[in-house]
Amino acid sequence: MKRIYFLCLMCLCVTAVACSAVAETCQYKTQWGVLTMITDGSNATGNYPHNNGKINGSMQYPDISGQWTQNDGTGNFHFVLYDGGFTGNWNYTGEKKWRGAWNGTLVRCY
């Protein structure tokens, strides 16, 4: 009986580790259009339609921080994820203070 319990426990641990390494794509409705973001381990990348926008950052759940690029500039962002989306801020490269809010409402994940 102890052997069966141990094997079940090991299967659960292996499953938890394997699931946490799976990439996830989610879409969020933001003021800059729909942000499609892929999180894979500690990496987060994505794109949105405003001026061909892209993000590239690192994630330590629930925080995602990194850089955004658009046809007309570059800067930094910081998001805090929650069940229904994220709240966040952005600024231009070289600025020390956040310039504005960047919030998103979850549309779907796949």
PyMOL commands that place a pseudoatom at each C-alpha (Angstrom):
pseudoatom trace, name=CA, resn=MET, resi=1, chain=A, elem=C, hetatm=0, pos=[0.000, 0.000, 0.000]
pseudoatom trace, name=CA, resn=LYS, resi=2, chain=A, elem=C, hetatm=0, pos=[2.835, 2.407, 0.828]
pseudoatom trace, name=CA, resn=ARG, resi=3, chain=A, elem=C, hetatm=0, pos=[4.417, 1.636, -2.539]
pseudoatom trace, name=CA, resn=ILE, resi=4, chain=A, elem=C, hetatm=0, pos=[1.197, 2.518, -4.415]
pseudoatom trace, name=CA, resn=TYR, resi=5, chain=A, elem=C, hetatm=0, pos=[0.832, 5.752, -2.434]
pseudoatom trace, name=CA, resn=PHE, resi=6, chain=A, elem=C, hetatm=0, pos=[4.451, 6.682, -3.220]
pseudoatom trace, name=CA, resn=LEU, resi=7, chain=A, elem=C, hetatm=0, pos=[3.986, 5.972, -6.952]
pseudoatom trace, name=CA, resn=CYS, resi=8, chain=A, elem=C, hetatm=0, pos=[0.823, 8.099, -7.075]
pseudoatom trace, name=CA, resn=LEU, resi=9, chain=A, elem=C, hetatm=0, pos=[2.605, 10.932, -5.296]
pseudoatom trace, name=CA, resn=MET, resi=10, chain=A, elem=C, hetatm=0, pos=[5.522, 10.751, -7.742]
pseudoatom trace, name=CA, resn=CYS, resi=11, chain=A, elem=C, hetatm=0, pos=[3.141, 10.846, -10.734]
pseudoatom trace, name=CA, resn=LEU, resi=12, chain=A, elem=C, hetatm=0, pos=[1.485, 13.978, -9.352]
pseudoatom trace, name=CA, resn=CYS, resi=13, chain=A, elem=C, hetatm=0, pos=[4.841, 15.677, -8.862]
pseudoatom trace, name=CA, resn=VAL, resi=14, chain=A, elem=C, hetatm=0, pos=[6.023, 14.839, -12.387]
pseudoatom trace, name=CA, resn=THR, resi=15, chain=A, elem=C, hetatm=0, pos=[2.705, 16.051, -13.846]
pseudoatom trace, name=CA, resn=ALA, resi=16, chain=A, elem=C, hetatm=0, pos=[2.925, 19.352, -11.930]
pseudoatom trace, name=CA, resn=VAL, resi=17, chain=A, elem=C, hetatm=0, pos=[6.460, 20.014, -13.173]
pseudoatom trace, name=CA, resn=ALA, resi=18, chain=A, elem=C, hetatm=0, pos=[5.582, 19.104, -16.766]
pseudoatom trace, name=CA, resn=CYS, resi=19, chain=A, elem=C, hetatm=0, pos=[2.475, 21.309, -16.790]
pseudoatom trace, name=CA, resn=SER, resi=20, chain=A, elem=C, hetatm=0, pos=[4.309, 24.335, -15.447]
pseudoatom trace, name=CA, resn=ALA, resi=21, chain=A, elem=C, hetatm=0, pos=[6.740, 24.194, -18.388]
pseudoatom trace, name=CA, resn=VAL, resi=22, chain=A, elem=C, hetatm=0, pos=[4.036, 24.325, -21.068]
pseudoatom trace, name=CA, resn=ALA, resi=23, chain=A, elem=C, hetatm=0, pos=[3.784, 27.537, -23.083]
pseudoatom trace, name=CA, resn=GLU, resi=24, chain=A, elem=C, hetatm=0, pos=[0.454, 29.354, -22.897]
pseudoatom trace, name=CA, resn=THR, resi=25, chain=A, elem=C, hetatm=0, pos=[-0.952, 31.904, -25.316]
pseudoatom trace, name=CA, resn=CYS, resi=26, chain=A, elem=C, hetatm=0, pos=[-3.495, 34.415, -23.994]
pseudoatom trace, name=CA, resn=GLN, resi=27, chain=A, elem=C, hetatm=0, pos=[-5.211, 37.401, -25.551]
pseudoatom trace, name=CA, resn=TYR, resi=28, chain=A, elem=C, hetatm=0, pos=[-6.038, 40.569, -23.611]
pseudoatom trace, name=CA, resn=LYS, resi=29, chain=A, elem=C, hetatm=0, pos=[-8.161, 43.535, -24.647]
pseudoatom trace, name=CA, resn=THR, resi=30, chain=A, elem=C, hetatm=0, pos=[-6.130, 46.710, -23.969]
pseudoatom trace, name=CA, resn=GLN, resi=31, chain=A, elem=C, hetatm=0, pos=[-6.240, 50.377, -24.940]
pseudoatom trace, name=CA, resn=TRP, resi=32, chain=A, elem=C, hetatm=0, pos=[-3.619, 49.538, -27.619]
pseudoatom trace, name=CA, resn=GLY, resi=33, chain=A, elem=C, hetatm=0, pos=[-5.719, 46.755, -29.177]
pseudoatom trace, name=CA, resn=VAL, resi=34, chain=A, elem=C, hetatm=0, pos=[-5.682, 43.036, -28.442]
pseudoatom trace, name=CA, resn=LEU, resi=35, chain=A, elem=C, hetatm=0, pos=[-2.359, 41.947, -26.939]
pseudoatom trace, name=CA, resn=THR, resi=36, chain=A, elem=C, hetatm=0, pos=[-1.510, 38.340, -27.784]
pseudoatom trace, name=CA, resn=MET, resi=37, chain=A, elem=C, hetatm=0, pos=[0.994, 37.179, -25.173]
pseudoatom trace, name=CA, resn=ILE, resi=38, chain=A, elem=C, hetatm=0, pos=[2.893, 33.894, -24.983]
pseudoatom trace, name=CA, resn=THR, resi=39, chain=A, elem=C, hetatm=0, pos=[4.307, 32.882, -21.612]
pseudoatom trace, name=CA, resn=ASP, resi=40, chain=A, elem=C, hetatm=0, pos=[6.810, 30.029, -21.612]
pseudoatom trace, name=CA, resn=GLY, resi=41, chain=A, elem=C, hetatm=0, pos=[8.490, 29.363, -18.291]
pseudoatom trace, name=CA, resn=SER, resi=42, chain=A, elem=C, hetatm=0, pos=[9.991, 32.682, -17.227]
pseudoatom trace, name=CA, resn=ASN, resi=43, chain=A, elem=C, hetatm=0, pos=[9.740, 34.290, -20.690]
pseudoatom trace, name=CA, resn=ALA, resi=44, chain=A, elem=C, hetatm=0, pos=[6.904, 36.434, -22.025]
pseudoatom trace, name=CA, resn=THR, resi=45, chain=A, elem=C, hetatm=0, pos=[6.598, 37.704, -25.594]
pseudoatom trace, name=CA, resn=GLY, resi=46, chain=A, elem=C, hetatm=0, pos=[3.737, 39.186, -27.514]
pseudoatom trace, name=CA, resn=ASN, resi=47, chain=A, elem=C, hetatm=0, pos=[2.344, 41.591, -30.065]
pseudoatom trace, name=CA, resn=TYR, resi=48, chain=A, elem=C, hetatm=0, pos=[-0.466, 44.109, -30.412]
pseudoatom trace, name=CA, resn=PRO, resi=49, chain=A, elem=C, hetatm=0, pos=[-1.739, 46.117, -33.392]
pseudoatom trace, name=CA, resn=HIS, resi=50, chain=A, elem=C, hetatm=0, pos=[-0.911, 49.684, -32.292]
pseudoatom trace, name=CA, resn=ASN, resi=51, chain=A, elem=C, hetatm=0, pos=[2.084, 50.773, -34.425]
pseudoatom trace, name=CA, resn=ASN, resi=52, chain=A, elem=C, hetatm=0, pos=[3.158, 47.137, -34.901]
pseudoatom trace, name=CA, resn=GLY, resi=53, chain=A, elem=C, hetatm=0, pos=[3.770, 46.782, -31.156]
pseudoatom trace, name=CA, resn=LYS, resi=54, chain=A, elem=C, hetatm=0, pos=[5.753, 43.957, -29.562]
pseudoatom trace, name=CA, resn=ILE, resi=55, chain=A, elem=C, hetatm=0, pos=[6.686, 43.038, -25.994]
pseudoatom trace, name=CA, resn=ASN, resi=56, chain=A, elem=C, hetatm=0, pos=[9.578, 40.974, -24.678]
pseudoatom trace, name=CA, resn=GLY, resi=57, chain=A, elem=C, hetatm=0, pos=[9.949, 40.335, -20.981]
pseudoatom trace, name=CA, resn=SER, resi=58, chain=A, elem=C, hetatm=0, pos=[10.500, 38.001, -18.085]
pseudoatom trace, name=CA, resn=MET, resi=59, chain=A, elem=C, hetatm=0, pos=[7.892, 36.573, -15.760]
pseudoatom trace, name=CA, resn=GLN, resi=60, chain=A, elem=C, hetatm=0, pos=[7.979, 35.750, -12.097]
pseudoatom trace, name=CA, resn=TYR, resi=61, chain=A, elem=C, hetatm=0, pos=[4.291, 35.106, -11.523]
pseudoatom trace, name=CA, resn=PRO, resi=62, chain=A, elem=C, hetatm=0, pos=[2.263, 37.252, -11.155]
pseudoatom trace, name=CA, resn=ASP, resi=63, chain=A, elem=C, hetatm=0, pos=[4.722, 39.927, -12.386]
pseudoatom trace, name=CA, resn=ILE, resi=64, chain=A, elem=C, hetatm=0, pos=[5.870, 40.414, -15.970]
pseudoatom trace, name=CA, resn=SER, resi=65, chain=A, elem=C, hetatm=0, pos=[8.458, 43.112, -16.748]
pseudoatom trace, name=CA, resn=GLY, resi=66, chain=A, elem=C, hetatm=0, pos=[10.275, 43.953, -19.931]
pseudoatom trace, name=CA, resn=GLN, resi=67, chain=A, elem=C, hetatm=0, pos=[10.526, 46.133, -23.002]
pseudoatom trace, name=CA, resn=TRP, resi=68, chain=A, elem=C, hetatm=0, pos=[7.997, 47.151, -25.638]
pseudoatom trace, name=CA, resn=THR, resi=69, chain=A, elem=C, hetatm=0, pos=[8.819, 48.260, -29.176]
pseudoatom trace, name=CA, resn=GLN, resi=70, chain=A, elem=C, hetatm=0, pos=[6.676, 50.019, -31.758]
pseudoatom trace, name=CA, resn=ASN, resi=71, chain=A, elem=C, hetatm=0, pos=[7.298, 51.699, -35.100]
pseudoatom trace, name=CA, resn=ASP, resi=72, chain=A, elem=C, hetatm=0, pos=[7.446, 55.050, -33.266]
pseudoatom trace, name=CA, resn=GLY, resi=73, chain=A, elem=C, hetatm=0, pos=[9.430, 54.228, -30.103]
pseudoatom trace, name=CA, resn=THR, resi=74, chain=A, elem=C, hetatm=0, pos=[10.558, 51.866, -27.363]
pseudoatom trace, name=CA, resn=GLY, resi=75, chain=A, elem=C, hetatm=0, pos=[10.149, 51.621, -23.631]
pseudoatom trace, name=CA, resn=ASN, resi=76, chain=A, elem=C, hetatm=0, pos=[9.500, 49.507, -20.566]
pseudoatom trace, name=CA, resn=PHE, resi=77, chain=A, elem=C, hetatm=0, pos=[6.436, 47.874, -19.079]
pseudoatom trace, name=CA, resn=HIS, resi=78, chain=A, elem=C, hetatm=0, pos=[5.371, 46.087, -15.918]
pseudoatom trace, name=CA, resn=PHE, resi=79, chain=A, elem=C, hetatm=0, pos=[2.238, 43.916, -15.680]
pseudoatom trace, name=CA, resn=VAL, resi=80, chain=A, elem=C, hetatm=0, pos=[0.677, 42.195, -12.674]
pseudoatom trace, name=CA, resn=LEU, resi=81, chain=A, elem=C, hetatm=0, pos=[-1.521, 39.276, -13.713]
pseudoatom trace, name=CA, resn=TYR, resi=82, chain=A, elem=C, hetatm=0, pos=[-4.790, 38.375, -12.004]
pseudoatom trace, name=CA, resn=ASP, resi=83, chain=A, elem=C, hetatm=0, pos=[-7.535, 35.867, -12.896]
pseudoatom trace, name=CA, resn=GLY, resi=84, chain=A, elem=C, hetatm=0, pos=[-9.343, 38.178, -15.330]
pseudoatom trace, name=CA, resn=GLY, resi=85, chain=A, elem=C, hetatm=0, pos=[-6.402, 40.018, -16.902]
pseudoatom trace, name=CA, resn=PHE, resi=86, chain=A, elem=C, hetatm=0, pos=[-3.591, 42.326, -15.803]
pseudoatom trace, name=CA, resn=THR, resi=87, chain=A, elem=C, hetatm=0, pos=[-2.885, 45.802, -14.497]
pseudoatom trace, name=CA, resn=GLY, resi=88, chain=A, elem=C, hetatm=0, pos=[0.279, 47.569, -15.479]
pseudoatom trace, name=CA, resn=ASN, resi=89, chain=A, elem=C, hetatm=0, pos=[2.324, 50.612, -16.421]
pseudoatom trace, name=CA, resn=TRP, resi=90, chain=A, elem=C, hetatm=0, pos=[4.578, 51.752, -19.260]
pseudoatom trace, name=CA, resn=ASN, resi=91, chain=A, elem=C, hetatm=0, pos=[7.157, 54.426, -20.028]
pseudoatom trace, name=CA, resn=TYR, resi=92, chain=A, elem=C, hetatm=0, pos=[9.577, 55.417, -22.787]
pseudoatom trace, name=CA, resn=THR, resi=93, chain=A, elem=C, hetatm=0, pos=[13.198, 54.261, -22.766]
pseudoatom trace, name=CA, resn=GLY, resi=94, chain=A, elem=C, hetatm=0, pos=[15.253, 56.482, -20.460]
pseudoatom trace, name=CA, resn=GLU, resi=95, chain=A, elem=C, hetatm=0, pos=[12.348, 57.680, -18.321]
pseudoatom trace, name=CA, resn=LYS, resi=96, chain=A, elem=C, hetatm=0, pos=[12.505, 56.937, -14.604]
pseudoatom trace, name=CA, resn=LYS, resi=97, chain=A, elem=C, hetatm=0, pos=[8.776, 57.346, -13.818]
pseudoatom trace, name=CA, resn=TRP, resi=98, chain=A, elem=C, hetatm=0, pos=[5.855, 55.455, -15.266]
pseudoatom trace, name=CA, resn=ARG, resi=99, chain=A, elem=C, hetatm=0, pos=[4.068, 57.490, -17.908]
pseudoatom trace, name=CA, resn=GLY, resi=100, chain=A, elem=C, hetatm=0, pos=[0.698, 55.759, -17.913]
pseudoatom trace, name=CA, resn=ALA, resi=101, chain=A, elem=C, hetatm=0, pos=[-1.448, 52.722, -17.224]
pseudoatom trace, name=CA, resn=TRP, resi=102, chain=A, elem=C, hetatm=0, pos=[-1.475, 49.642, -19.432]
pseudoatom trace, name=CA, resn=ASN, resi=103, chain=A, elem=C, hetatm=0, pos=[-4.297, 47.330, -18.387]
pseudoatom trace, name=CA, resn=GLY, resi=104, chain=A, elem=C, hetatm=0, pos=[-5.795, 44.291, -20.063]
pseudoatom trace, name=CA, resn=THR, resi=105, chain=A, elem=C, hetatm=0, pos=[-8.944, 42.220, -19.736]
pseudoatom trace, name=CA, resn=LEU, resi=106, chain=A, elem=C, hetatm=0, pos=[-8.594, 38.521, -20.533]
pseudoatom trace, name=CA, resn=VAL, resi=107, chain=A, elem=C, hetatm=0, pos=[-10.316, 37.510, -23.780]
pseudoatom trace, name=CA, resn=ARG, resi=108, chain=A, elem=C, hetatm=0, pos=[-9.140, 33.899, -24.031]
pseudoatom trace, name=CA, resn=CYS, resi=109, chain=A, elem=C, hetatm=0, pos=[-6.229, 31.507, -23.537]
pseudoatom trace, name=CA, resn=TYR, resi=110, chain=A, elem=C, hetatm=0, pos=[-5.316, 28.611, -25.783]
for i in range(1, 110): cmd.bond("trace and resi %d" % i, "trace and resi %d" % (i + 1))
show_as sticks, trace
zoom trace
